[in-house]
Each structure stands twice: as C-alpha cells, then as structure tokens.
Amino acid sequence: MRPVVRVLLVILLSAAPLFAQQPPPKPTAAQDGFVPVDTPTNQQETIPAARLVGIAYGFIWVVLLGYVWSVRSRLSRVEHEMDALLRRTGSTRP
C-alpha cells in the first residue's frame, strides 16, 4: 500500500470509536440553566451584611482618626522644636 493510503486508513480506523459513541443525554430543567432561589435554604448561609458594613465603617473611622491624631501630635512636636531653635538663635518667627 502507498504511505498516504496507509495513513488515511489508520486515521479512519482510529477515529471510528469517536463516531460510534452515543450523544450525551439532554439536560433536565434543573440542569439546563440558572434557577433563582427566593429564600436561603439554610439560615446559616446568610451573611449579616449590616453588621459587617457597620464594623467596616467603624474600623475606617478609627484608623482615620488615629492618623489625624498622629499627624497633629507630630506637627505639634515640630512646632515646639522650631520654637526652641528660634529661642536659641534669637530670631523671630516669620
């Protein structure tokens, strides 16, 4: 046999089981697509959103107020150091 015919014969014979397979079964209505659920099936699966949002906002406010306090205290310290330097040099504040 010619090599081309032999290759075609091998390809056709190896592909024969693919054509012999049964098509997959049709999905049922529940498997067909998304089915919305109105209520949770279990109360433990709900997320306490209001409490989590409140905790997140509270955390952000605490961090923001801590940052402002930190900046205020550092600025106050720098102002005291500048006043001490101005007293030492005898200059006046601009």
All heavy atoms as an XYZ file, in Angstrom:
734
protein
N       0.835     -1.182      0.000
C       0.000      0.000      0.000
C       0.877      1.241      0.000
O       1.977      1.252      0.542
C      -0.870      0.036      1.258
C      -2.187     -0.657      1.086
S      -3.365     -0.065      2.239
C      -3.207     -1.241      3.530
N       0.309      2.272     -0.518
C       1.020      3.542     -0.528
C       0.996      4.147      0.872
O       0.059      3.929      1.641
C       0.360      4.499     -1.504
C       0.490      4.036     -2.912
C      -0.111      5.069     -3.817
N      -0.047      4.612     -5.182
C      -0.779      5.077     -6.148
N      -1.661      6.021     -5.893
N      -0.656      4.625     -7.351
N       2.007      4.938      1.223
C       2.059      5.520      2.563
C       0.873      6.460      2.839
O       0.367      6.521      3.953
C       3.377      6.281      2.593
C       4.178      5.788      1.452
C       3.237      5.193      0.468
N       0.414      7.173      1.830
C      -0.703      8.107      2.041
C      -1.970      7.323      2.349
O      -2.738      7.682      3.263
C      -0.885      9.006      0.790
C      -2.114      9.884      0.931
C       0.344      9.840      0.544
N      -2.206      6.252      1.641
C      -3.398      5.440      1.870
C      -3.312      4.782      3.239
O      -4.318      4.703      3.967
C      -3.536      4.379      0.749
C      -4.695      3.443      1.029
C      -3.699      5.049     -0.598
N      -2.141      4.355      3.618
C      -1.956      3.721      4.915
C      -2.245      4.731      6.046
O      -2.920      4.406      7.018
C      -0.534      3.176      5.034
C      -0.303      2.433      6.319
C       1.062      1.829      6.402
N       1.135      0.726      5.432
C       2.253      0.150      5.039
N       3.403      0.575      5.490
N       2.239     -0.833      4.181
N      -1.764      5.951      5.908
C      -2.010      6.982      6.924
C      -3.498      7.287      7.005
O      -4.075      7.402      8.103
C      -1.183      8.257      6.615
C      -1.621      9.422      7.490
C       0.291      7.982      6.773
N      -4.161      7.435      5.882
C      -5.603      7.691      5.882
C      -6.373      6.535      6.505
O      -7.337      6.748      7.257
C      -6.101      7.955      4.458
C      -5.703      9.298      3.854
C      -6.155      9.389      2.416
C      -6.276     10.427      4.665
N      -5.975      5.319      6.225
C      -6.626      4.150      6.798
C      -6.461      4.113      8.320
O      -7.415      3.845      9.059
C      -6.065      2.878      6.158
C      -6.733      1.567      6.557
C      -8.193      1.586      6.148
C      -6.022      0.405      5.935
N      -5.274      4.447      8.804
C      -5.024      4.481     10.247
C      -5.870      5.575     10.901
O      -6.463      5.380     11.959
C      -3.522      4.682     10.532
C      -3.279      5.001     11.994
C      -2.739      3.450     10.108
N      -5.946      6.732     10.269
C      -6.734      7.838     10.828
C      -8.214      7.456     10.873
O      -8.897      7.680     11.891
C      -6.516      9.128     10.017
C      -5.095      9.649     10.245
C      -7.531     10.197     10.395
C      -4.727     10.806      9.369
N      -8.734      6.881      9.818
C     -10.153      6.498      9.784
C     -10.464      5.407     10.802
O     -11.494      5.453     11.478
C     -10.543      6.044      8.375
C     -10.663      7.168      7.341
C     -10.952      6.587      5.975
C     -11.745      8.144      7.753
N      -9.578      4.428     10.928
C      -9.831      3.349     11.873
C      -9.698      3.813     13.320
O     -10.392      3.326     14.209
C      -8.898      2.171     11.591
C      -9.196      1.407     10.297
C      -8.163      0.309     10.099
C     -10.600      0.837     10.316
N      -8.803      4.766     13.584
C      -8.648      5.243     14.959
C      -9.772      6.215     15.330
O     -10.095      6.385     16.504
C      -7.293      5.907     15.148
O      -7.201      7.050     14.313
N     -10.387      6.847     14.342
C     -11.483      7.781     14.613
C     -12.828      7.077     14.663
O     -13.823      7.681     15.068
C     -11.512      8.873     13.563
N     -12.901      5.837     14.293
C     -14.176      5.108     14.266
C     -14.844      5.053     15.632
O     -16.061      5.242     15.723
C     -13.962      3.711     13.701
N     -14.135      4.820     16.751
C     -14.823      4.809     18.044
C     -15.443      6.167     18.407
O     -16.440      6.220     19.122
C     -13.722      4.446     19.038
C     -12.689      3.743     18.236
C     -12.768      4.349     16.879
N     -14.879      7.247     17.921
C     -15.462      8.556     18.213
C     -16.842      8.702     17.593
O     -17.748      9.302     18.177
C     -14.550      9.675     17.700
C     -13.203      9.806     18.393
C     -12.380     10.895     17.727
C     -13.404     10.112     19.857
N     -17.005      8.163     16.374
C     -18.302      8.264     15.716
C     -19.307      7.263     16.272
O     -20.502      7.424     16.103
C     -18.137      8.060     14.211
C     -17.301      9.134     13.568
C     -16.079      8.833     13.013
C     -17.742     10.444     13.533
C     -15.311      9.818     12.428
C     -16.979     11.434     12.948
C     -15.755     11.123     12.388
N     -18.845      6.234     16.939
C     -19.727      5.202     17.471
C     -20.293      5.565     18.840
O     -21.201      4.912     19.326
C     -18.973      3.874     17.572
N     -19.792      6.624     19.479
C     -20.268      6.981     20.809
C     -21.670      7.566     20.748
O     -22.063      8.206     19.776
C     -19.329      8.002     21.452
C     -17.992      7.421     21.817
C     -17.106      8.470     22.481
O     -17.442      9.635     22.523
N     -15.969      8.027     22.979
N     -22.405      7.365     21.826
C     -23.753      7.907     21.940
C     -23.668      9.399     22.248
O     -22.765      9.842     22.963
C     -24.501      7.202     23.081
C     -24.720      5.730     22.867
C     -25.788      5.496     21.811
O     -26.673      6.298     21.634
N     -25.662      4.380     21.104
N     -24.602     10.209     21.763
C     -24.593     11.623     22.128
C     -24.947     11.780     23.608
O     -25.643     10.940     24.181
C     -25.674     12.233     21.232
C     -26.543     11.101     20.837
C     -25.676      9.876     20.849
N     -24.460     12.821     24.254
C     -24.766     12.994     25.677
C     -26.263     13.240     25.881
O     -26.941     13.780     25.007
C     -23.955     14.234     26.063
C     -23.668     14.937     24.790
C     -23.657     13.900     23.722
N     -26.804     12.814     27.016
C     -28.243     12.997     27.253
C     -28.572     14.480     27.406
O     -27.740     15.283     27.820
C     -28.497     12.241     28.558
C     -27.170     12.187     29.226
C     -26.149     12.158     28.135
N     -29.790     14.835     27.078
C     -30.253     16.213     27.198
C     -30.368     16.579     28.672
O     -30.834     15.780     29.474
C     -31.611     16.389     26.526
C     -31.587     16.160     25.042
C     -30.969     17.346     24.370
C     -31.002     17.124     22.862
N     -30.409     18.185     22.144
N     -29.960     17.777     29.063
C     -30.061     18.154     30.475
C     -31.517     18.362     30.888
O     -32.351     18.766     30.086
C     -29.276     19.466     30.553
C     -29.244     19.997     29.167
C     -29.335     18.812     28.259
N     -31.779     18.074     32.148
C     -33.126     18.291     32.665
C     -33.321     19.777     32.932
O     -32.406     20.576     32.797
C     -33.338     17.490     33.965
O     -32.386     17.953     34.919
C     -33.145     16.011     33.726
N     -34.509     20.160     33.354
C     -34.826     21.574     33.562
C     -33.928     22.184     34.632
O     -33.500     23.328     34.519
C     -36.284     21.734     33.947
N     -33.627     21.443     35.694
C     -32.783     21.973     36.771
C     -31.333     22.111     36.320
O     -30.619     22.967     36.802
C     -32.866     21.072     37.991
N     -30.898     21.288     35.390
C     -29.521     21.351     34.912
C     -29.393     22.244     33.692
O     -28.303     22.539     33.249
C     -29.032     19.954     34.549
C     -28.958     19.009     35.715
C     -28.644     17.595     35.254
O     -28.810     17.274     34.087
N     -28.215     16.760     36.174
N     -30.499     22.685     33.131
C     -30.486     23.434     31.886
C     -29.896     24.828     32.048
O     -29.223     25.337     31.187
C     -31.901     23.524     31.330
C     -31.911     24.039     29.902
O     -30.912     23.829     29.201
O     -32.906     24.663     29.517
N     -30.135     25.478     33.156
C     -29.632     26.829     33.332
C     -29.756     27.261     34.779
O     -29.995     26.464     35.678
N     -29.637     28.546     34.987
C     -29.689     29.113     36.323
C     -31.126     29.145     36.809
O     -32.022     29.621     36.122
C     -29.114     30.519     36.300
C     -29.218     31.223     37.615
C     -28.403     30.862     38.663
C     -30.146     32.224     37.809
C     -28.499     31.503     39.878
C     -30.248     32.874     39.015
C     -29.424     32.506     40.050
N     -31.326     28.633     38.010
C     -32.643     28.666     38.633
C     -32.526     29.541     39.876
O     -31.826     29.191     40.825
C     -33.119     27.241     39.019
C     -34.479     27.294     39.686
C     -33.135     26.354     37.799
N     -33.183     30.732     39.891
C     -33.041     31.612     41.050
C     -33.730     31.040     42.283
O     -34.742     30.355     42.182
C     -33.717     32.904     40.597
C     -34.650     32.499     39.529
C     -34.044     31.289     38.867
N     -33.145     31.336     43.437
C     -33.701     30.887     44.709
C     -34.198     32.115     45.449
O     -33.482     33.100     45.597
C     -32.618     30.151     45.538
C     -33.161     29.747     46.888
C     -32.121     28.954     44.778
N     -35.455     32.077     45.897
C     -36.047     33.236     46.565
C     -35.574     33.376     48.001
O     -35.279     34.466     48.472
C     -37.578     33.137     46.538
C     -38.102     33.208     45.111
O     -37.433     33.817     44.259
O     -39.177     32.645     44.854
N     -35.514     32.293     48.732
C     -35.109     32.332     50.130
C     -33.957     31.365     50.333
O     -33.842     30.365     49.628
C     -36.269     31.913     51.055
O     -36.679     30.593     50.695
C     -37.441     32.866     50.930
N     -33.098     31.661     51.287
C     -31.999     30.718     51.541
C     -32.545     29.404     52.094
O     -33.515     29.381     52.843
C     -31.133     31.435     52.557
C     -31.973     32.518     53.125
C     -33.026     32.840     52.123
N     -31.900     28.339     51.701
C     -32.348     27.030     52.164
C     -31.947     26.786     53.605
O     -32.549     25.968     54.283
C     -31.751     25.921     51.285
O     -30.335     26.036     51.301
C     -32.261     26.045     49.862
N     -30.940     27.499     54.074
C     -30.445     27.319     55.426
C     -30.132     28.706     55.987
O     -29.462     29.500     55.339
C     -29.188     26.443     55.394
C     -28.690     26.099     56.769
O     -29.229     26.562     57.773
N     -27.648     25.300     56.828
N     -30.579     28.992     57.181
C     -30.351     30.312     57.758
C     -28.871     30.571     58.037
O     -28.455     31.711     58.132
C     -31.155     30.478     59.057
C     -32.632     30.639     58.825
C     -32.962     31.903     58.026
O     -32.244     32.892     58.085
N     -34.026     31.852     57.257
N     -28.071     29.559     58.173
C     -26.648     29.747     58.423
C     -25.912     30.211     57.164
O     -24.779     30.662     57.239
C     -26.022     28.460     58.938
C     -26.511     28.093     60.321
C     -25.912     26.780     60.787
O     -25.359     26.036     60.005
N     -26.045     26.497     62.065
N     -26.538     30.123     56.011
C     -25.897     30.532     54.772
C     -26.061     32.018     54.496
O     -25.523     32.526     53.528
C     -26.469     29.732     53.602
C     -26.107     28.264     53.661
C     -26.689     27.484     52.497
O     -27.286     28.097     51.603
O     -26.544     26.265     52.506
N     -26.798     32.739     55.328
C     -26.963     34.169     55.120
C     -25.782     34.932     55.709
O     -25.158     34.487     56.665
C     -28.264     34.678     55.767
O     -28.205     34.411     57.166
C     -29.471     33.999     55.161
N     -25.479     36.084     55.143
C     -24.376     36.912     55.596
C     -24.960     38.102     56.345
O     -25.828     38.793     55.813
C     -23.530     37.398     54.408
C     -22.932     36.209     53.681
C     -22.446     38.364     54.851
C     -22.203     36.560     52.413
N     -24.502     38.385     57.560
C     -25.013     39.544     58.304
C     -24.415     40.831     57.741
O     -23.482     41.406     58.307
C     -24.560     39.268     59.736
C     -23.334     38.426     59.576
C     -23.557     37.594     58.340
N     -24.940     41.291     56.608
C     -24.338     42.401     55.870
C     -24.330     43.692     56.669
O     -23.326     44.408     56.665
C     -25.075     42.592     54.548
N     -25.428     44.015     57.334
C     -25.492     45.292     58.049
C     -24.428     45.366     59.141
O     -23.752     46.397     59.291
C     -26.878     45.480     58.641
N     -24.255     44.295     59.867
C     -23.244     44.287     60.931
C     -21.839     44.391     60.354
O     -20.992     45.132     60.858
C     -23.386     43.023     61.774
C     -22.420     42.983     62.931
C     -22.658     41.825     63.826
N     -22.797     40.593     63.060
C     -22.484     39.403     63.510
N     -22.032     39.268     64.728
N     -22.625     38.340     62.769
N     -21.561     43.675     59.262
C     -20.231     43.726     58.656
C     -19.925     45.105     58.079
O     -18.800     45.600     58.197
C     -20.116     42.659     57.569
C     -20.146     41.212     58.063
C     -20.127     40.257     56.883
C     -18.993     40.931     58.988
N     -20.917     45.748     57.468
C     -20.714     47.097     56.931
C     -20.466     48.071     58.075
O     -19.594     48.941     57.993
C     -21.919     47.523     56.067
C     -21.860     48.999     55.725
C     -21.966     46.698     54.796
N     -21.213     47.944     59.167
C     -21.003     48.815     60.326
C     -19.619     48.644     60.917
O     -18.955     49.631     61.270
N     -19.162     47.415     61.020
C     -17.819     47.153     61.542
C     -16.768     47.749     60.606
O     -15.786     48.356     61.055
C     -17.601     45.635     61.726
C     -18.461     45.124     62.886
C     -16.140     45.309     61.952
C     -18.495     43.617     62.999
N     -16.968     47.617     59.298
C     -16.002     48.159     58.331
C     -15.937     49.678     58.427
O     -14.842     50.266     58.449
C     -16.375     47.728     56.914
N     -17.097     50.345     58.495
C     -17.097     51.809     58.625
C     -16.465     52.239     59.944
O     -15.716     53.219     59.987
C     -18.511     52.366     58.511
C     -18.926     52.652     57.091
C     -19.833     51.834     56.431
C     -18.407     53.736     56.408
C     -20.217     52.088     55.131
C     -18.774     53.997     55.104
C     -19.684     53.176     54.476
O     -20.048     53.427     53.191
N     -16.783     51.539     61.019
C     -16.175     51.867     62.303
C     -14.670     51.733     62.265
O     -13.940     52.589     62.790
N     -14.167     50.685     61.650
C     -12.730     50.468     61.529
C     -12.074     51.596     60.736
O     -11.028     52.125     61.123
C     -12.453     49.112     60.867
C     -11.001     48.839     60.634
C     -10.170     48.484     61.679
C     -10.460     48.948     59.363
C      -8.820     48.242     61.465
C      -9.125     48.714     59.140
C      -8.304     48.363     60.194
N     -12.706     51.976     59.628
C     -12.154     53.057     58.804
C     -12.104     54.358     59.599
O     -11.108     55.094     59.547
C     -12.981     53.232     57.519
C     -12.839     52.012     56.619
C     -12.596     54.500     56.775
C     -11.427     51.738     56.145
N     -13.157     54.666     60.363
C     -13.165     55.898     61.160
C     -12.089     55.870     62.240
O     -11.424     56.877     62.498
C     -14.538     56.144     61.780
C     -15.465     56.835     60.824
C     -16.535     56.294     60.192
C     -15.389     58.193     60.386
N     -17.119     57.222     59.380
C     -16.443     58.401     59.489
C     -14.528     59.242     60.659
C     -16.654     59.621     58.868
C     -14.745     60.465     60.039
C     -15.787     60.645     59.156
N     -11.919     54.740     62.890
C     -10.888     54.639     63.929
C      -9.506     54.844     63.322
O      -8.667     55.575     63.876
C     -10.986     53.278     64.658
C      -9.756     52.998     65.487
C     -12.242     53.238     65.511
N      -9.249     54.231     62.180
C      -7.950     54.392     61.515
C      -7.759     55.840     61.079
O      -6.678     56.419     61.263
C      -7.835     53.422     60.309
C      -6.634     53.759     59.441
C      -7.753     51.991     60.799
N      -8.790     56.461     60.517
C      -8.683     57.849     60.067
C      -8.429     58.792     61.240
O      -7.551     59.666     61.165
C      -9.951     58.265     59.321
C      -9.968     59.689     58.782
C      -8.925     59.852     57.700
C     -11.343     60.036     58.268
N      -9.160     58.627     62.332
C      -8.951     59.477     63.500
C      -7.573     59.241     64.120
O      -6.924     60.190     64.582
C     -10.053     59.253     64.525
C     -11.439     59.759     64.098
C     -12.483     59.372     65.130
C     -11.424     61.243     63.862
N      -7.110     58.009     64.121
C      -5.756     57.722     64.611
C      -4.696     58.395     63.756
O      -3.717     58.933     64.276
N      -4.895     58.402     62.459
C      -3.943     59.060     61.565
C      -3.932     60.571     61.800
O      -2.869     61.189     61.869
C      -4.286     58.744     60.110
C      -3.435     59.487     59.121
C      -2.109     59.141     58.919
C      -3.956     60.559     58.394
C      -1.312     59.826     58.022
C      -3.173     61.253     57.501
C      -1.854     60.884     57.315
O      -1.079     61.581     56.440
N      -5.122     61.170     61.915
C      -5.199     62.614     62.153
C      -4.543     62.961     63.487
O      -3.810     63.952     63.592
C      -6.669     63.093     62.095
C      -6.816     64.510     62.610
C      -7.191     62.981     60.670
N      -4.785     62.166     64.516
C      -4.160     62.412     65.817
C      -2.634     62.308     65.716
O      -1.905     63.106     66.294
C      -4.698     61.423     66.856
C      -4.088     61.602     68.198
C      -4.398     62.540     69.128
C      -3.020     60.837     68.738
N      -3.595     62.396     70.228
C      -2.733     61.351     70.012
C      -2.274     59.763     68.271
C      -1.731     60.826     70.818
C      -1.281     59.249     69.068
C      -1.024     59.783     70.331
N      -2.163     61.319     64.962
C      -0.723     61.134     64.790
C      -0.096     62.331     64.078
O       0.950     62.833     64.484
C      -0.461     59.847     64.000
O       0.876     59.753     63.605
N      -0.733     62.804     63.027
C      -0.211     63.959     62.293
C      -0.223     65.196     63.182
O       0.729     65.981     63.202
C      -1.023     64.186     60.994
C      -0.686     65.530     60.363
C      -0.751     63.065     60.007
N      -1.308     65.380     63.961
C      -1.402     66.540     64.848
C      -0.293     66.507     65.894
O       0.354     67.519     66.158
C      -2.764     66.572     65.545
C      -2.941     67.791     66.452
C      -4.152     67.666     67.329
N      -4.116     66.511     68.209
C      -3.492     66.476     69.394
N      -2.838     67.520     69.815
N      -3.518     65.401     70.137
N      -0.047     65.354     66.492
C       0.985     65.285     67.529
C       2.384     65.491     66.936
O       3.222     66.165     67.542
C       0.905     63.951     68.267
O       1.243     62.888     67.417
N       2.643     64.960     65.749
C       3.950     65.172     65.124
C       4.144     66.626     64.722
O       5.233     67.189     64.885
C       4.123     64.252     63.917
C       4.342     62.794     64.333
C       4.593     61.915     63.149
N       3.299     61.629     62.514
C       3.156     61.254     61.254
N       4.206     61.128     60.478
N       1.968     60.997     60.758
N       3.074     67.263     64.226
C       3.175     68.670     63.864
C       3.400     69.533     65.104
O       4.206     70.472     65.078
C       1.898     69.122     63.143
C       1.856     70.569     62.665
C       2.967     70.826     61.663
C       0.506     70.875     62.071
N       2.738     69.196     66.203
C       2.936     69.933     67.444
C       4.378     69.794     67.929
O       4.997     70.772     68.369
C       1.968     69.420     68.505
O       2.208     70.030     69.734
N       4.930     68.594     67.824
C       6.314     68.363     68.240
C       7.288     69.181     67.383
O       8.233     69.794     67.895
C       6.651     66.874     68.131
C       7.972     66.532     68.764
C       8.277     65.045     68.723
N       7.102     64.220     68.958
C       6.833     63.091     68.288
N       7.655     62.648     67.372
N       5.748     62.395     68.560
N       7.041     69.236     66.080
C       7.910     70.015     65.180
C       7.800     71.498     65.516
O       8.813     72.218     65.525
C       7.549     69.734     63.702
C       8.213     70.739     62.772
C       7.928     68.319     63.319
N       6.585     71.980     65.816
C       6.430     73.390     66.176
C       7.186     73.719     67.463
O       7.822     74.777     67.556
C       4.953     73.733     66.328
C       4.231     73.835     64.999
C       2.743     74.097     65.162
O       2.223     73.960     66.298
O       2.117     74.441     64.159
N       7.146     72.834     68.445
C       7.898     73.055     69.685
C       9.402     73.080     69.418
O      10.122     73.922     69.982
C       7.568     71.986     70.733
C       6.202     72.110     71.306
N       5.787     73.224     72.004
C       5.150     71.265     71.295
C       4.541     73.063     72.391
N       4.122     71.862     71.968
N       9.881     72.188     68.570
C      11.300     72.172     68.233
C      11.707     73.445     67.486
O      12.785     73.998     67.725
C      11.642     70.939     67.393
C      11.608     69.639     68.164
C      11.877     68.425     67.284
O      12.204     68.614     66.093
O      11.748     67.301     67.797
N      10.846     73.921     66.592
C      11.148     75.159     65.868
C      11.176     76.348     66.825
O      12.045     77.230     66.707
C      10.122     75.396     64.753
C      10.319     74.497     63.557
S       9.165     74.811     62.231
C       9.559     76.489     61.799
N      10.242     76.398     67.789
C      10.256     77.477     68.779
C      11.538     77.439     69.603
O      12.140     78.487     69.894
C       9.026     77.375     69.696
C       7.748     77.797     68.998
O       7.837     78.501     67.967
O       6.667     77.405     69.484
N      11.979     76.222     69.983
C      13.221     76.099     70.754
C      14.409     76.566     69.929
O      15.311     77.255     70.447
C      13.413     74.655     71.193
N      14.469     76.243     68.657
C      15.563     76.701     67.792
C      15.526     78.213     67.616
O      16.574     78.871     67.613
C      15.477     76.020     66.419
C      15.956     74.580     66.349
C      15.644     73.988     64.984
C      17.455     74.519     66.611
N      14.334     78.764     67.469
C      14.228     80.216     67.313
C      14.675     80.940     68.579
O      15.311     81.997     68.508
C      12.788     80.601     66.956
C      12.337     80.234     65.541
C      10.859     80.541     65.361
C      13.159     80.980     64.508
N      14.368     80.387     69.746
C      14.822     80.997     71.005
C      16.346     80.938     71.107
O      16.981     81.869     71.579
C      14.169     80.303     72.198
C      12.768     80.774     72.487
C      12.303     80.304     73.850
N      12.357     78.840     73.983
C      11.336     78.010     73.721
N      10.188     78.498     73.348
N      11.476     76.720     73.846
N      16.923     79.801     70.682
C      18.380     79.645     70.776
C      19.097     80.609     69.835
O      20.154     81.148     70.157
C      18.801     78.233     70.417
C      18.802     77.323     71.599
C      19.516     76.031     71.252
N      18.616     74.932     71.600
C      18.653     73.735     71.079
N      19.538     73.444     70.161
N      17.812     72.820     71.469
N      18.546     80.797     68.660
C      19.208     81.660     67.674
C      18.845     83.117     67.865
O      19.501     83.989     67.289
C      18.867     81.225     66.251
O      17.455     81.294     66.051
C      19.383     79.838     65.965
N      17.795     83.429     68.618
C      17.390     84.803     68.856
C      16.575     85.365     67.719
O      16.363     86.571     67.636
N      16.130     84.528     66.814
C      15.325     85.002     65.693
C      13.862     85.064     66.099
O      13.457     84.566     67.148
C      15.475     84.060     64.489
O      16.821     83.958     64.127
N      13.087     85.680     65.237
C      11.636     85.713     65.459
C      10.960     84.846     64.418
O      11.501     84.604     63.334
C      11.088     87.157     65.350
O      11.392     87.653     64.047
C      11.694     88.040     66.410
N       9.790     84.456     64.761
C       9.039     83.586     63.854
C       8.481     84.419     62.714
O       7.942     85.508     62.940
C       7.907     82.920     64.622
C       7.458     81.650     64.027
C       6.570     80.927     64.977
N       6.526     79.523     64.566
C       5.697     78.668     65.013
N       4.836     79.016     65.952
N       5.705     77.443     64.602
N       8.596     83.945     61.485
C       8.095     84.732     60.337
C       6.591     84.827     60.304
O       5.842     84.118     60.803
C       8.593     83.990     59.107
C       9.134     82.705     59.548
C       9.238     82.733     61.039
